[in-house]
Amino acid sequence: MDFNQIRLGLFLGIFFLLLLLESFVQKHPTVDSKPRRLGINLSLTAVNVILLRLVFGGAAVGAAYFTSERGWGLLNYLDLPAWLELGMTVAFLDFMIYLQHVLVHMIPFFWRFHVVHHSDLDLDVSSGFRFHPLEILGSMLYKIGLILALGPSPFAVVVFEAVLNGMAQFTHSNIPLPEKLDAALRRIFVTPDMHRIHHSVEVAETNSNYGFNLSIWDRMLGTYIVQAKKPQPEIVIGVGAYRRPEQTTFLGLLTMPLHDTAQADARTQ
C-alpha cells in the first residue's frame, strides 16, 4: 500500500472540493486578492514539502516504521488491539499538537515564526498550510520525537496525518455551515467558525480555540470561546502589525521572523 499516494489523493480531493465550495458560498467577506493569496500560500506549501523531504525523508511515517522495526516506544510494549492503538495514537498526537499550538503563541521566539500563519488577511482552504519553513521543520521534529516515544504503527500515523491535513483545510475554509450543524459538530470537532475566532486580531480571541481537530482540549483546559466579540462575517482576521497586502508577499513571509514587528502583537493577555 502506497501511503504517500493515498495521502496525496486525500489532500487534493479535499482541497479542490473546499476551494470549489468557497467559490460559490463564503461565510466571511474577503479583503485581499484570493488569487494572490492562493499563489503565495501554495508556493509556501511547495517550499515546505520539498524542505521536509530533503531534511527528514519519510518524516513522521518513516519514524513509525523505524520504531516498529526496533520495538521502540510505549505501544510496542503493550499488546493492544489495533483499533485501540489507532484511537490512542490519534487522541495522543491530537492533544500534543494542541499543546504545541499553545506554546507557539505564548513563547515570543516561537511566535515570531507562527505569526506568518496568522498574518493572512483572509482565511480559506489554503490558509491551513501557510507556515514558515522553519516552523514546519520544528513542528516535524517535535512530531517525530512524539512518535519515537509512543511507538505507533505506521498505519496509525498515516491516519493521523490524513486527519491533520484534512482538518487543517476544513477548519480554515471559508464555507458557511448551518448554525445547528456547527453547534452539533463543535461538541467533538473544531469547525471553521470556531477556528476563525482564533484568527481574530483581538488578542484574547487569538489566545483561544487552539484545537485543530478535536474541540475537547479547548473545552477541558479553558481555552474555548463560543463567540467572538463581533459576528462571524465581521471578525477582523490577521494581526495588527501586518494589515497591508504588500507586507505579506512571499518574500515578506520568509523574512517576517526577522522583523521587530513580528513581536508587536505579543500573545500574552
C-alpha positions as a Markdown table, in Angstrom:
| # | Residue | x | y | z |
|---|---|---|---|---|
| 1 | Met | 0.0 | 0.0 | 0.0 |
| 2 | Asp | 1.5 | 3.3 | -1.1 |
| 3 | Phe | 0.6 | 5.6 | 1.9 |
| 4 | Asn | 2.1 | 8.7 | 0.1 |
| 5 | Gln | -0.3 | 8.3 | -2.8 |
| 6 | Ile | -3.3 | 7.8 | -0.5 |
| 7 | Arg | -2.4 | 11.0 | 1.4 |
| 8 | Leu | -1.8 | 13.0 | -1.7 |
| 9 | Gly | -5.1 | 11.8 | -3.2 |
| 10 | Leu | -7.0 | 12.8 | 0.0 |
| 11 | Phe | -5.2 | 16.1 | 0.2 |
| 12 | Leu | -6.0 | 17.1 | -3.4 |
| 13 | Gly | -9.6 | 15.8 | -3.2 |
| 14 | Ile | -10.4 | 17.8 | 0.0 |
| 15 | Phe | -8.5 | 20.9 | -1.3 |
| 16 | Phe | -10.4 | 21.2 | -4.6 |
| 17 | Leu | -13.7 | 20.3 | -3.0 |
| 18 | Leu | -13.4 | 23.1 | -0.4 |
| 19 | Leu | -12.0 | 25.5 | -3.0 |
| 20 | Leu | -15.0 | 24.9 | -5.2 |
| 21 | Leu | -17.4 | 25.4 | -2.4 |
| 22 | Glu | -15.7 | 28.7 | -1.4 |
| 23 | Ser | -16.1 | 30.0 | -4.9 |
| 24 | Phe | -19.9 | 29.7 | -4.6 |
| 25 | Val | -20.6 | 30.5 | -1.0 |
| 26 | Gln | -18.5 | 32.1 | 1.7 |
| 27 | Lys | -19.0 | 32.9 | 5.4 |
| 28 | His | -16.6 | 35.8 | 5.7 |
| 29 | Pro | -16.1 | 38.6 | 3.0 |
| 30 | Thr | -12.7 | 38.7 | 1.5 |
| 31 | Val | -10.5 | 41.8 | 1.9 |
| 32 | Asp | -7.4 | 40.7 | -0.1 |
| 33 | Ser | -7.0 | 39.2 | -3.6 |
| 34 | Lys | -7.7 | 35.5 | -3.4 |
| 35 | Pro | -5.6 | 34.6 | -6.5 |
| 36 | Arg | -2.7 | 36.5 | -4.9 |
| 37 | Arg | -3.1 | 34.7 | -1.6 |
| 38 | Leu | -3.5 | 31.3 | -3.2 |
| 39 | Gly | -0.3 | 31.8 | -5.1 |
| 40 | Ile | 1.6 | 32.8 | -2.0 |
| 41 | Asn | 0.2 | 30.1 | 0.3 |
| 42 | Leu | 0.6 | 27.3 | -2.2 |
| 43 | Ser | 4.2 | 28.5 | -3.1 |
| 44 | Leu | 5.0 | 28.4 | 0.6 |
| 45 | Thr | 3.4 | 24.9 | 0.9 |
| 46 | Ala | 5.6 | 23.7 | -2.0 |
| 47 | Val | 8.8 | 25.0 | -0.3 |
| 48 | Asn | 7.8 | 23.3 | 2.9 |
| 49 | Val | 7.1 | 19.9 | 1.3 |
| 50 | Ile | 10.4 | 20.0 | -0.5 |
| 51 | Leu | 12.3 | 21.0 | 2.6 |
| 52 | Leu | 10.7 | 18.3 | 4.7 |
| 53 | Arg | 11.6 | 15.7 | 2.1 |
| 54 | Leu | 15.2 | 16.9 | 2.0 |
| 55 | Val | 15.7 | 17.1 | 5.7 |
| 56 | Phe | 13.5 | 14.3 | 7.1 |
| 57 | Gly | 12.8 | 12.0 | 4.2 |
| 58 | Gly | 10.0 | 9.7 | 5.3 |
| 59 | Ala | 9.2 | 12.1 | 8.2 |
| 60 | Ala | 6.5 | 11.0 | 10.6 |
| 61 | Val | 5.6 | 7.8 | 8.8 |
| 62 | Gly | 9.3 | 6.9 | 8.4 |
| 63 | Ala | 9.7 | 7.4 | 12.2 |
| 64 | Ala | 6.8 | 5.0 | 12.8 |
| 65 | Tyr | 8.5 | 2.3 | 10.6 |
| 66 | Phe | 11.7 | 2.9 | 12.5 |
| 67 | Thr | 10.1 | 2.3 | 15.9 |
| 68 | Ser | 8.1 | -0.7 | 14.7 |
| 69 | Glu | 11.3 | -2.4 | 13.3 |
| 70 | Arg | 13.2 | -1.8 | 16.6 |
| 71 | Gly | 10.3 | -2.3 | 19.0 |
| 72 | Trp | 10.7 | 1.2 | 20.5 |
| 73 | Gly | 8.0 | 3.2 | 22.1 |
| 74 | Leu | 5.3 | 2.6 | 24.6 |
| 75 | Leu | 2.8 | 1.0 | 22.3 |
| 76 | Asn | 5.3 | -1.6 | 21.2 |
| 77 | Tyr | 5.5 | -2.8 | 24.8 |
| 78 | Leu | 1.7 | -3.1 | 25.1 |
| 79 | Asp | -0.4 | -5.8 | 23.5 |
| 80 | Leu | -3.3 | -3.7 | 22.4 |
| 81 | Pro | -6.0 | -4.3 | 19.8 |
| 82 | Ala | -5.3 | -2.5 | 16.5 |
| 83 | Trp | -8.4 | -0.3 | 16.9 |
| 84 | Leu | -7.5 | 0.8 | 20.4 |
| 85 | Glu | -3.9 | 1.6 | 19.4 |
| 86 | Leu | -5.3 | 3.7 | 16.5 |
| 87 | Gly | -7.6 | 5.6 | 18.8 |
| 88 | Met | -4.9 | 6.2 | 21.3 |
| 89 | Thr | -2.4 | 7.4 | 18.7 |
| 90 | Val | -4.9 | 9.9 | 17.1 |
| 91 | Ala | -6.0 | 11.2 | 20.5 |
| 92 | Phe | -2.5 | 11.5 | 22.0 |
| 93 | Leu | -1.0 | 13.2 | 18.9 |
| 94 | Asp | -4.1 | 15.5 | 18.7 |
| 95 | Phe | -3.6 | 16.6 | 22.2 |
| 96 | Met | 0.2 | 17.1 | 21.9 |
| 97 | Ile | -0.4 | 19.3 | 18.7 |
| 98 | Tyr | -2.9 | 21.3 | 20.7 |
| 99 | Leu | -0.2 | 21.9 | 23.4 |
| 100 | Gln | 2.4 | 22.8 | 20.8 |
| 101 | His | 0.0 | 25.3 | 19.4 |
| 102 | Val | -0.5 | 27.0 | 22.8 |
| 103 | Leu | 3.3 | 27.2 | 23.2 |
| 104 | Val | 4.0 | 28.8 | 19.9 |
| 105 | His | 1.5 | 31.5 | 20.8 |
| 106 | Met | 2.9 | 32.1 | 24.3 |
| 107 | Ile | 6.6 | 31.9 | 23.7 |
| 108 | Pro | 7.8 | 35.1 | 21.9 |
| 109 | Phe | 10.6 | 33.4 | 19.9 |
| 110 | Phe | 8.2 | 30.8 | 18.5 |
| 111 | Trp | 5.5 | 33.4 | 17.8 |
| 112 | Arg | 8.0 | 35.2 | 15.5 |
| 113 | Phe | 7.6 | 32.3 | 13.1 |
| 114 | His | 4.0 | 31.4 | 13.8 |
| 115 | Val | 2.9 | 35.0 | 13.0 |
| 116 | Val | 3.4 | 34.0 | 9.4 |
| 117 | His | 0.3 | 31.8 | 9.7 |
| 118 | His | -1.7 | 34.5 | 11.4 |
| 119 | Ser | -0.7 | 37.3 | 9.1 |
| 120 | Asp | -3.2 | 36.1 | 6.4 |
| 121 | Leu | -5.8 | 38.8 | 6.0 |
| 122 | Asp | -8.4 | 36.3 | 4.9 |
| 123 | Leu | -9.0 | 32.6 | 5.7 |
| 124 | Asp | -9.6 | 29.9 | 3.1 |
| 125 | Val | -8.6 | 26.3 | 2.5 |
| 126 | Ser | -5.0 | 27.4 | 1.6 |
| 127 | Ser | -4.5 | 29.1 | 4.9 |
| 128 | Gly | -4.2 | 25.8 | 6.6 |
| 129 | Phe | -0.7 | 25.3 | 5.0 |
| 130 | Arg | 0.6 | 28.8 | 5.4 |
| 131 | Phe | 3.5 | 28.3 | 7.7 |
| 132 | His | 7.1 | 29.5 | 7.8 |
| 133 | Pro | 9.6 | 26.8 | 6.7 |
| 134 | Leu | 11.5 | 26.9 | 10.0 |
| 135 | Glu | 8.3 | 26.4 | 12.0 |
| 136 | Ile | 7.4 | 23.4 | 9.7 |
| 137 | Leu | 10.8 | 21.8 | 10.4 |
| 138 | Gly | 10.5 | 22.4 | 14.2 |
| 139 | Ser | 7.0 | 21.0 | 14.2 |
| 140 | Met | 8.1 | 17.9 | 12.3 |
| 141 | Leu | 11.0 | 17.4 | 14.7 |
| 142 | Tyr | 8.6 | 17.6 | 17.6 |
| 143 | Lys | 6.2 | 15.2 | 16.0 |
| 144 | Ile | 9.0 | 12.7 | 15.3 |
| 145 | Gly | 10.0 | 12.9 | 18.9 |
| 146 | Leu | 6.4 | 12.1 | 20.0 |
| 147 | Ile | 6.3 | 9.1 | 17.6 |
| 148 | Leu | 9.6 | 7.7 | 18.8 |
| 149 | Ala | 8.3 | 7.9 | 22.4 |
| 150 | Leu | 4.8 | 6.5 | 21.6 |
| 151 | Gly | 5.8 | 3.8 | 19.1 |
| 152 | Pro | 2.5 | 3.8 | 17.0 |
| 153 | Ser | 2.1 | 1.7 | 13.9 |
| 154 | Pro | 2.8 | 3.3 | 10.5 |
| 155 | Phe | -0.9 | 2.9 | 9.6 |
| 156 | Ala | -2.0 | 4.8 | 12.7 |
| 157 | Val | 0.4 | 7.7 | 11.9 |
| 158 | Val | -0.9 | 7.8 | 8.3 |
| 159 | Val | -4.4 | 8.1 | 9.6 |
| 160 | Phe | -3.4 | 10.9 | 12.0 |
| 161 | Glu | -1.5 | 12.7 | 9.2 |
| 162 | Ala | -4.6 | 12.4 | 6.9 |
| 163 | Val | -6.8 | 13.8 | 9.7 |
| 164 | Leu | -4.3 | 16.6 | 10.4 |
| 165 | Asn | -4.2 | 17.6 | 6.7 |
| 166 | Gly | -7.9 | 17.3 | 6.1 |
| 167 | Met | -8.9 | 19.2 | 9.2 |
| 168 | Ala | -6.4 | 21.9 | 8.6 |
| 169 | Gln | -8.1 | 22.6 | 5.3 |
| 170 | Phe | -11.6 | 22.3 | 6.7 |
| 171 | Thr | -11.2 | 24.5 | 9.7 |
| 172 | His | -9.5 | 27.2 | 7.8 |
| 173 | Ser | -12.0 | 27.1 | 4.9 |
| 174 | Asn | -14.4 | 30.0 | 4.3 |
| 175 | Ile | -17.5 | 27.8 | 3.9 |
| 176 | Pro | -20.7 | 28.5 | 5.9 |
| 177 | Leu | -22.3 | 25.8 | 8.0 |
| 178 | Pro | -25.9 | 25.8 | 9.3 |
| 179 | Glu | -25.8 | 27.0 | 12.9 |
| 180 | Lys | -27.4 | 23.8 | 14.2 |
| 181 | Leu | -24.8 | 21.7 | 12.4 |
| 182 | Asp | -22.0 | 23.9 | 13.6 |
| 183 | Ala | -23.2 | 23.6 | 17.2 |
| 184 | Ala | -23.5 | 19.8 | 16.9 |
| 185 | Leu | -20.1 | 19.3 | 15.3 |
| 186 | Arg | -18.4 | 21.6 | 17.9 |
| 187 | Arg | -19.3 | 19.1 | 20.7 |
| 188 | Ile | -16.5 | 17.0 | 19.3 |
| 189 | Phe | -14.7 | 18.6 | 16.4 |
| 190 | Val | -13.3 | 22.1 | 15.5 |
| 191 | Thr | -15.4 | 23.9 | 12.9 |
| 192 | Pro | -14.5 | 26.8 | 10.6 |
| 193 | Asp | -16.5 | 29.3 | 12.7 |
| 194 | Met | -14.8 | 28.1 | 15.9 |
| 195 | His | -11.3 | 28.4 | 14.3 |
| 196 | Arg | -12.0 | 31.7 | 12.7 |
| 197 | Ile | -12.2 | 33.2 | 16.1 |
| 198 | His | -8.7 | 32.1 | 16.7 |
| 199 | His | -7.5 | 34.2 | 13.7 |
| 200 | Ser | -9.1 | 37.4 | 15.0 |
| 201 | Val | -6.9 | 40.4 | 15.6 |
| 202 | Glu | -8.3 | 40.5 | 19.1 |
| 203 | Val | -5.5 | 39.1 | 21.3 |
| 204 | Ala | -7.9 | 37.4 | 23.8 |
| 205 | Glu | -9.6 | 35.7 | 20.8 |
| 206 | Thr | -6.3 | 34.7 | 19.2 |
| 207 | Asn | -5.4 | 33.1 | 22.5 |
| 208 | Ser | -8.3 | 30.7 | 22.3 |
| 209 | Asn | -9.7 | 27.8 | 20.3 |
| 210 | Tyr | -6.2 | 26.3 | 19.6 |
| 211 | Gly | -7.5 | 22.9 | 18.6 |
| 212 | Phe | -7.3 | 21.7 | 15.0 |
| 213 | Asn | -9.4 | 18.5 | 15.1 |
| 214 | Leu | -10.9 | 17.7 | 18.5 |
| 215 | Ser | -12.6 | 20.6 | 20.3 |
| 216 | Ile | -12.5 | 18.8 | 23.7 |
| 217 | Trp | -9.0 | 20.1 | 24.6 |
| 218 | Asp | -10.1 | 23.7 | 24.4 |
| 219 | Arg | -13.1 | 22.9 | 26.5 |
| 220 | Met | -11.2 | 20.9 | 29.1 |
| 221 | Leu | -8.4 | 23.4 | 29.5 |
| 222 | Gly | -10.4 | 26.6 | 29.5 |
| 223 | Thr | -9.2 | 28.0 | 26.1 |
| 224 | Tyr | -12.6 | 27.7 | 24.4 |
| 225 | Ile | -14.6 | 30.8 | 23.2 |
| 226 | Val | -18.0 | 30.2 | 21.8 |
| 227 | Gln | -18.5 | 33.5 | 20.1 |
| 228 | Ala | -16.2 | 36.4 | 19.1 |
| 229 | Lys | -17.0 | 40.0 | 20.1 |
| 230 | Lys | -18.2 | 40.6 | 16.6 |
| 231 | Pro | -20.5 | 38.5 | 14.4 |
| 232 | Gln | -18.6 | 35.9 | 12.3 |
| 233 | Pro | -18.8 | 37.9 | 9.0 |
| 234 | Glu | -17.4 | 41.0 | 10.8 |
| 235 | Ile | -14.4 | 39.4 | 12.5 |
| 236 | Val | -11.2 | 41.2 | 11.5 |
| 237 | Ile | -8.7 | 38.5 | 10.6 |
| 238 | Gly | -5.0 | 38.7 | 11.0 |
| 239 | Val | -2.6 | 40.5 | 13.3 |
| 240 | Gly | -2.3 | 44.2 | 14.0 |
| 241 | Ala | 1.3 | 44.6 | 12.7 |
| 242 | Tyr | 0.5 | 43.3 | 9.2 |
| 243 | Arg | -2.6 | 44.9 | 7.8 |
| 244 | Arg | -1.4 | 45.6 | 4.2 |
| 245 | Pro | -1.0 | 43.1 | 1.4 |
| 246 | Glu | 2.4 | 44.4 | 0.4 |
| 247 | Gln | 3.7 | 43.3 | 3.8 |
| 248 | Thr | 2.7 | 39.7 | 3.2 |
| 249 | Thr | 4.3 | 38.9 | -0.1 |
| 250 | Phe | 6.1 | 35.5 | -0.4 |
| 251 | Leu | 9.5 | 37.1 | 0.4 |
| 252 | Gly | 7.8 | 39.1 | 3.2 |
| 253 | Leu | 6.6 | 35.9 | 4.8 |
| 254 | Leu | 10.0 | 34.3 | 4.6 |
| 255 | Thr | 11.7 | 37.3 | 6.3 |
| 256 | Met | 8.9 | 38.1 | 8.7 |
| 257 | Pro | 10.5 | 36.5 | 11.8 |
| 258 | Leu | 13.5 | 38.9 | 11.4 |
| 259 | His | 11.3 | 42.0 | 11.9 |
| 260 | Asp | 10.7 | 43.6 | 15.2 |
| 261 | Thr | 7.0 | 43.9 | 14.2 |
| 262 | Ala | 6.7 | 40.1 | 14.5 |
| 263 | Gln | 6.8 | 40.8 | 18.2 |
| 264 | Ala | 4.3 | 43.7 | 18.1 |
| 265 | Asp | 1.3 | 41.6 | 18.9 |
| 266 | Ala | 2.8 | 39.5 | 21.7 |
| 267 | Arg | 0.5 | 36.6 | 22.5 |
| 268 | Thr | 0.1 | 37.4 | 26.2 |
| 269 | Gln | -3.0 | 38.6 | 27.8 |
